[in-house]
């Protein structure tokens, strides 16, 4: 889920708390066929059962939630499904991600990049330029998984067996660079286990810093990554952590769409 109502940064007179809470309830129904009781919803959105019930009741009255036959559980209603289908129909995943990438750039000032895994490489497909743009860097590039922050995030998110297989292939491809890249990968795996994202503080000979999260798609094993970064001199560790939390917010919004939207990178 995105950050809770209580975690919204600073006072915002345009922010409607009740609406946001209702939308948070709807986002709990993020898997096919899922049903939830009011008490389960209350735990997920971190609200009291009384408040959660009032929100759920309003959504039921508007048709966005429906009761199961037993009356205890709720499921998503047709109006909410219609909105979802209208948003996703005919739109591939990179196009769905682009507005949220722009949001990342607006909030952090970093360049945001969407890339996907192909074998032992990451291939970029979308970019939103921030305060720093690497000279002559193409929008579409290819790089080994262990060479870029996005690839390290994907490796960290893979199941153990799949990660070990990928690491074996990468070692065979670049034996001369393997010691340094393996050490970088191990640090990235530890970061990902602790924070949910990967940070790199000194890339491009110490000039560039970046943070990335993986977006995993179960069917077919498709893996994507969102990265944001900029000049290392302007990106302190605290700033990278703040950007990482922003990426996690967007990941929670986008990852469920991978099960519905065509994942084409064309």
C-alpha positions in Angstrom: 0.0 0.0 0.0 1.1 3.6 -0.4 2.0 5.7 2.7 -0.9 6.0 5.2 -2.9 9.1 5.7 -0.8 9.9 8.8 2.4 9.7 6.8 1.5 12.4 4.2 4.3 14.9 4.3 3.3 18.3 5.7 0.0 20.1 5.8 -2.0 20.0 2.6 -5.2 22.0 2.5 -6.3 20.3 -0.7 -6.0 16.8 0.7 -9.4 15.1 1.5 -8.6 12.6 4.3 -12.0 10.8 4.1 -11.6 10.2 0.4 -8.1 9.0 0.7 -9.1 6.5 3.4 -11.9 5.2 1.2 -9.5 4.7 -1.7 -7.0 2.9 0.7 -9.8 0.5 1.5 -10.5 -0.2 -2.2 -6.8 -0.8 -2.8 -6.8 -3.7 -0.3 -8.7 -5.7 -2.8 -5.6 -6.1 -5.0 -5.9 -9.8 -5.9 -8.4 -11.7 -8.0 -11.3 -13.0 -5.9 -10.1 -11.6 -2.6 -12.6 -11.1 0.2 -12.0 -9.3 3.4 -13.9 -8.7 6.7 -14.1 -5.2 8.2 -11.7 -6.2 11.0 -9.2 -7.4 8.3 -9.6 -4.1 6.5 -9.1 -2.2 9.7 -5.8 -3.9 10.3 -4.6 -3.3 6.7 -5.4 0.4 6.7 -4.6 1.0 10.4 -7.9 2.5 11.3 -10.5 1.7 14.0 -13.1 -0.9 13.1 -15.8 1.8 13.6 -14.2 4.2 11.1 -13.5 1.3 8.7 -17.1 0.2 8.8 -18.4 3.7 8.1 -16.1 3.9 5.0 -17.0 0.4 3.9 -20.7 1.2 4.4 -20.5 4.2 2.1 -18.6 2.2 -0.5 -21.3 -0.6 -0.3 -24.1 2.0 -0.8 -22.3 3.3 -3.9 -21.7 -0.2 -5.2 -17.9 -0.1 -5.0 -17.9 -2.9 -2.4 -20.4 -5.8 -2.1 -21.3 -8.2 0.7 -20.6 -11.9 0.4 -23.6 -14.2 1.1 -22.4 -14.8 4.7 -22.6 -11.1 5.3 -19.3 -11.0 7.1 -16.9 -10.5 4.2 -16.7 -7.9 1.4 -15.4 -8.0 -2.1 -14.8 -5.4 -4.9 -17.9 -4.2 -6.7 -18.6 -3.7 -10.4 -18.2 0.1 -10.5 -14.6 -0.3 -9.2 -13.9 -3.1 -11.6 -15.3 -1.0 -14.5 -12.9 1.9 -13.6 -10.0 -0.6 -13.5 -10.8 -2.2 -16.9 -11.3 1.3 -18.5 -7.9 2.4 -17.2 -6.0 -0.8 -18.3 -7.7 -1.8 -21.5 -5.4 -1.4 -24.5 -2.6 0.2 -22.4 0.7 -1.5 -21.9 2.6 -1.4 -18.6 5.2 1.2 -19.5 2.4 3.6 -20.5 0.7 2.9 -17.2 3.9 3.6 -15.3 4.8 6.9 -17.0 2.6 9.3 -15.0 3.9 7.8 -11.8 7.5 8.2 -13.0 6.7 11.9 -13.7 5.4 12.1 -10.1 8.7 10.6 -8.8 10.7 13.2 -10.7 8.5 16.0 -9.5 8.8 14.9 -5.8 12.5 14.0 -5.8 14.1 16.0 -8.6 15.7 12.7 -9.7 15.7 11.1 -13.2 13.2 8.2 -13.1 13.8 5.2 -15.3 11.7 2.1 -16.0 13.6 -1.0 -17.2 12.9 -4.7 -17.5 14.9 -7.9 -17.3 15.8 -9.9 -20.4 18.1 -12.8 -19.6 21.1 -11.5 -17.7 20.5 -7.9 -18.9 18.3 -5.0 -18.0 16.8 -2.9 -20.8 15.5 0.6 -20.2 12.2 1.6 -21.9 11.0 4.8 -20.3 12.7 7.8 -18.7 11.6 11.1 -17.0 14.5 13.5 -16.8 15.2 15.2 -13.5 17.8 17.8 -12.3 20.7 15.8 -13.7 20.8 14.1 -17.1 23.8 12.0 -18.2 25.2 13.4 -21.4 24.4 11.4 -24.5 22.7 8.7 -22.6 20.0 7.0 -24.8 16.5 6.5 -23.5 16.9 2.8 -24.4 20.0 1.0 -23.1 21.1 -2.5 -22.2 23.4 -3.4 -19.3 24.2 -6.6 -17.2 22.1 -7.1 -14.1 25.1 -6.6 -11.8 26.2 -3.4 -13.6 23.2 -1.2 -12.8 21.1 -0.4 -9.8 17.9 -1.7 -11.5 19.5 -5.1 -12.2 20.7 -5.4 -8.6 17.2 -4.7 -7.4 15.7 -7.4 -9.7 18.4 -9.9 -8.6 17.6 -9.2 -4.9 13.9 -9.8 -5.5 14.3 -13.1 -7.3 13.7 -16.4 -5.5 16.9 -17.9 -4.3 17.2 -20.6 -7.0 16.5 -18.1 -9.8 19.0 -15.6 -8.4 21.7 -18.3 -8.0 21.2 -19.4 -11.6 21.4 -15.8 -12.9 24.6 -15.1 -10.8 26.2 -18.2 -12.3 25.5 -17.0 -15.8 26.7 -13.5 -15.1 30.0 -14.9 -13.6 30.6 -16.9 -16.8 30.0 -13.8 -19.0 32.4 -11.4 -17.1 34.9 -13.4 -15.1 37.4 -10.5 -15.0 35.0 -8.2 -13.3 33.2 -10.8 -11.2 34.9 -10.2 -7.9 33.9 -6.5 -7.7 30.4 -7.1 -9.1 29.7 -10.0 -6.8 30.7 -7.9 -3.8 28.4 -5.1 -5.0 25.6 -7.6 -5.5 25.9 -9.0 -2.0 25.7 -5.5 -0.5 22.7 -4.8 -2.6 21.0 -8.0 -1.4 21.5 -7.0 2.2 20.1 -3.5 1.5 17.0 -4.9 -0.3 16.4 -7.4 2.6 16.5 -4.5 5.1 14.8 -1.6 3.2 13.0 -3.1 0.2 15.2 -1.1 -2.3 18.8 -1.0 -3.5 21.1 2.0 -3.2 24.3 2.7 -5.1 26.2 5.8 -3.9 29.2 5.9 -6.3 28.5 4.9 -9.8 30.1 6.3 -13.0 33.5 6.8 -11.2 31.7 8.3 -8.1 29.7 10.9 -10.0 26.2 9.2 -9.9 24.0 7.9 -7.2 20.8 5.9 -7.6 18.1 3.9 -5.8 15.9 1.2 -7.3 13.0 -1.2 -6.6 11.9 -4.3 -8.4 8.4 -4.9 -9.8 7.8 -8.6 -10.2 5.2 -10.2 -12.4 4.5 -13.8 -11.4 3.0 -15.1 -14.7 6.0 -15.8 -17.0 8.5 -14.5 -14.6 8.6 -11.0 -16.0 10.6 -8.6 -13.8 10.8 -4.8 -14.1 12.5 -2.1 -12.1 12.0 1.5 -11.2 15.1 3.6 -10.6 15.7 7.2 -9.7 19.0 9.0 -9.3 21.2 12.0 -9.9 24.6 13.6 -9.1 26.3 11.9 -6.1 27.3 15.3 -4.8 23.7 16.3 -4.4 22.3 12.9 -3.1 23.1 12.3 0.5 22.3 8.9 2.1 19.2 10.4 3.7 18.0 11.8 0.4 18.5 8.4 -1.2 16.5 6.7 1.5 13.7 9.3 1.0 13.7 8.5 -2.7 13.6 4.8 -1.9 10.5 5.2 0.2 8.9 7.2 -2.7 9.7 4.3 -5.1 8.1 1.8 -2.6 5.0 4.0 -2.6 4.8 3.8 -6.4 5.7 0.1 -6.5 2.6 -0.6 -4.3 0.5 1.2 -6.8 1.9 -0.3 -10.0 2.8 -3.9 -9.1 -0.8 -5.2 -9.0 -1.3 -3.8 -12.5 1.3 -6.2 -13.9 -1.2 -9.0 -13.5 -3.7 -7.1 -15.6 -1.9 -4.9 -18.1 -0.1 -6.2 -21.1 3.6 -6.2 -20.0 4.9 -5.3 -23.5 8.0 -3.1 -23.5 7.5 -2.0 -27.1 
